Amino acid sequence: MSARNIAVLIELNKGEVAPISFELLGCARELAKSTGGEVIALMLGKNLDALCPALAAADRILAVEDPLLATFSPEPYLQVLENIVRNLYRRNFLQEPPRALLMGCTTIGLDIASLLAMRLDAPLITCAKSIQVDGDRLKVVCSLYNGKMLADAVVSGAPALIAILPGSCREQHKGGTAWIEKIASPIPLQPGAIAFEEMIWPEAGDIDITQQDILVAVGRGMKEEANLELAEELASVLGGVLCASRPIIDQGWLPSTRQVGKSGMTVKPKFYLALGISGAPEHIEGMKDSGLILAVNTDPNAPIFEVAHYGAAADVLELVPQLTEAIKNRG
Ligand SMILES: Cc1cc2nc3c(=O)[nH]c(=O)nc-3n(C[C@H](O)[C@H](O)[C@H](O)COP(=O)(O)OP(=O)(O)OC[C@H]3O[C@@H](n4cnc5c(N)ncnc54)[C@H](O)[C@@H]3O)c2cc1C
């Protein structure tokens, strides 16, 4: 197998490079170490110059500009990506097609992944959590049934299209040679049947819990809304923020942006402290990949202890103030 380069489809969000793109670049850098190839960032949009420096983890950045790419719409994106992967690599930019094209398992990634795979007659793996190079093949671990099962997939065709779940890879912001080539769309673009009209963002003003290193999560074991102050103070001395199980959100004690789990956010902080949370599957789904999980629950048989690295069978209302005090005293 000659293909060595790993391409990454860069996602843009509110005119910035979206966090998933840095995760994809991190994954691509690791793969490129094994294949001996380069990391190629493919960025589609308009007025992209200012965004290129953010992609310093790539070896090459191909920025394709066209008014029809100014905001994401599936058809123009598909037309450009198909053309680049089929032709441009061989003609101008690089001598060979990429070994893999990584994209986010996100709304944008999933909107185009299967159609692009069909047009390129390329293999596609979605919901990927990790990828390894194994000789001529790529070994991919992917998540099934909302994370209840993991499957090993092996792919040998190139390019392989792989959609990676957010939170699966370490972000990378530098490490490449970041050689930039800017081009107009290689083909005249057609708008397609689906036209972008407007991006509707969630309410502004709250913290993005998916981007935090330290999360203190509160559940029904906190008993009363007023007790959340105890957890808030602990979060503050730890340098983290509060998040919660669904019942806390349903009662209006915290905004919905703080909910972790199946119908909330999937988080992967370095440290997740679960206070009075039972560990229902719908909650676990959103936090099980956290770096270090510490759970406090009066019930020693609570399911949360099955995913926690450390646990304390204790009353949160007694333990939390003591913990806060002890951390404060350490200075
Ligand atoms: C379709 C669907 C989607 C869902 N989505 C989500 C979701 O996104 N996120 C989510 O969290 N849930 C979700 N749920 C709800 C989920 O099933 C659970 O009901 C919920 O996670 C339970 O929250 P909890 O752990 O805070 O409460 P409980 O399950 O009531 O647990 C409270 C825990 O606190 C402990 N406790 C009590 N007092 C104390 C004390 N003083 N000190 C220490 N521990 C104490 C108890 O032993 C108990 O284990 C969903 C459910 C469905 C059906």
The ligand as an SDF file (V2000), in Angstrom:
LIG
                    3D

 53 58  0  0  0  0  0  0  0  0999 V2000
  -34.6410    8.6780   27.4170 C   0  0  0  0  0  0  0  0  0  0  0  0
  -33.9520    9.0570   28.7050 C   0  0  0  0  0  0  0  0  0  0  0  0
  -32.9030    9.9450   28.6400 C   0  0  0  0  0  0  0  0  0  0  0  0
  -32.2380   10.2910   29.8190 C   0  0  0  0  0  0  0  0  0  0  0  0
  -31.1800   11.1580   29.7340 N   0  0  0  0  0  0  0  0  0  0  0  0
  -30.4720   11.4230   30.8470 C   0  0  0  0  0  0  0  0  0  0  0  0
  -29.3170   12.2500   30.7830 C   0  0  0  0  0  0  0  0  0  0  0  0
  -28.9290   12.7960   29.7290 O   0  0  0  0  0  0  0  0  0  0  0  0
  -28.6240   12.4520   31.9320 N   0  0  0  0  0  0  0  0  0  0  0  0
  -28.9960   11.9060   33.1340 C   0  0  0  0  0  0  0  0  0  0  0  0
  -28.2990   12.1370   34.1410 O   0  0  0  0  0  0  0  0  0  0  0  0
  -30.1000   11.1450   33.2130 N   0  0  0  0  0  0  0  0  0  0  0  0
  -30.8530   10.9040   32.1110 C   0  0  0  0  0  0  0  0  0  0  0  0
  -31.9790   10.1500   32.2110 N   0  0  0  0  0  0  0  0  0  0  0  0
  -32.4750    9.8110   33.5620 C   0  0  0  0  0  0  0  0  0  0  0  0
  -31.7450    8.6370   34.1680 C   0  0  0  0  0  0  0  0  0  0  0  0
  -32.4110    7.4440   33.8220 O   0  0  0  0  0  0  0  0  0  0  0  0
  -31.7550    8.7360   35.7190 C   0  0  0  0  0  0  0  0  0  0  0  0
  -33.0740    8.8670   36.1560 O   0  0  0  0  0  0  0  0  0  0  0  0
  -30.9520    9.9060   36.2720 C   0  0  0  0  0  0  0  0  0  0  0  0
  -29.6420    9.9010   35.7080 O   0  0  0  0  0  0  0  0  0  0  0  0
  -30.8480    9.7820   37.7900 C   0  0  0  0  0  0  0  0  0  0  0  0
  -30.2590   10.9360   38.2880 O   0  0  0  0  0  0  0  0  0  0  0  0
  -29.5640   10.9100   39.7350 P   0  0  0  0  0  0  0  0  0  0  0  0
  -28.4600    9.9150   39.7090 O   0  0  0  0  0  0  0  0  0  0  0  0
  -29.2320   12.3130   40.0650 O   0  0  0  0  0  0  0  0  0  0  0  0
  -30.7500   10.4740   40.6930 O   0  0  0  0  0  0  0  0  0  0  0  0
  -31.0590    9.0670   41.4700 P   0  0  0  0  0  0  0  0  0  0  0  0
  -31.0360    7.9840   40.4440 O   0  0  0  0  0  0  0  0  0  0  0  0
  -32.2650    9.3350   42.2060 O   0  0  0  0  0  0  0  0  0  0  0  0
  -29.7850    8.8960   42.3670 O   0  0  0  0  0  0  0  0  0  0  0  0
  -29.5120    9.6670   43.4950 C   0  0  0  0  0  0  0  0  0  0  0  0
  -28.3430    8.9910   44.1960 C   0  0  0  0  0  0  0  0  0  0  0  0
  -27.9390    9.7810   45.2950 O   0  0  0  0  0  0  0  0  0  0  0  0
  -27.5930    8.9310   46.3510 C   0  0  0  0  0  0  0  0  0  0  0  0
  -27.7560    9.7320   47.5730 N   0  0  0  0  0  0  0  0  0  0  0  0
  -28.8970   10.0910   48.2180 C   0  0  0  0  0  0  0  0  0  0  0  0
  -28.6070   10.8860   49.2440 N   0  0  0  0  0  0  0  0  0  0  0  0
  -27.2760   11.0370   49.2810 C   0  0  0  0  0  0  0  0  0  0  0  0
  -26.3850   11.7450   50.1120 C   0  0  0  0  0  0  0  0  0  0  0  0
  -26.8140   12.5110   51.1020 N   0  0  0  0  0  0  0  0  0  0  0  0
  -25.0540   11.6680   49.8520 N   0  0  0  0  0  0  0  0  0  0  0  0
  -24.5960   10.9110   48.8320 C   0  0  0  0  0  0  0  0  0  0  0  0
  -25.3850   10.2210   48.0000 N   0  0  0  0  0  0  0  0  0  0  0  0
  -26.7140   10.2890   48.2310 C   0  0  0  0  0  0  0  0  0  0  0  0
  -28.5400    7.7700   46.2640 C   0  0  0  0  0  0  0  0  0  0  0  0
  -27.9650    6.6270   46.8860 O   0  0  0  0  0  0  0  0  0  0  0  0
  -28.6780    7.6100   44.7670 C   0  0  0  0  0  0  0  0  0  0  0  0
  -27.7330    6.6660   44.2560 O   0  0  0  0  0  0  0  0  0  0  0  0
  -32.6430    9.7690   31.0560 C   0  0  0  0  0  0  0  0  0  0  0  0
  -33.7150    8.8710   31.1010 C   0  0  0  0  0  0  0  0  0  0  0  0
  -34.3430    8.5240   29.9420 C   0  0  0  0  0  0  0  0  0  0  0  0
  -35.5020    7.5450   30.0250 C   0  0  0  0  0  0  0  0  0  0  0  0
  1  2  1  0
  2  3  1  0
  2 52  2  0
  3  4  2  0
  4  5  1  0
  4 50  1  0
  5  6  2  0
  6  7  1  0
  6 13  1  0
  7  8  2  0
  7  9  1  0
  9 10  1  0
 10 11  2  0
 10 12  1  0
 12 13  2  0
 13 14  1  0
 14 15  1  0
 14 50  1  0
 15 16  1  0
 16 17  1  0
 16 18  1  0
 18 19  1  0
 18 20  1  0
 20 21  1  0
 20 22  1  0
 22 23  1  0
 23 24  1  0
 24 25  2  0
 24 26  1  0
 24 27  1  0
 27 28  1  0
 28 29  2  0
 28 30  1  0
 28 31  1  0
 31 32  1  0
 32 33  1  0
 33 34  1  0
 33 48  1  0
 34 35  1  0
 35 36  1  0
 35 46  1  0
 36 37  1  0
 36 45  1  0
 37 38  2  0
 38 39  1  0
 39 40  1  0
 39 45  2  0
 40 41  1  0
 40 42  2  0
 42 43  1  0
 43 44  2  0
 44 45  1  0
 46 47  1  0
 46 48  1  0
 48 49  1  0
 50 51  2  0
 51 52  1  0
 52 53  1  0
M  END
$$$$
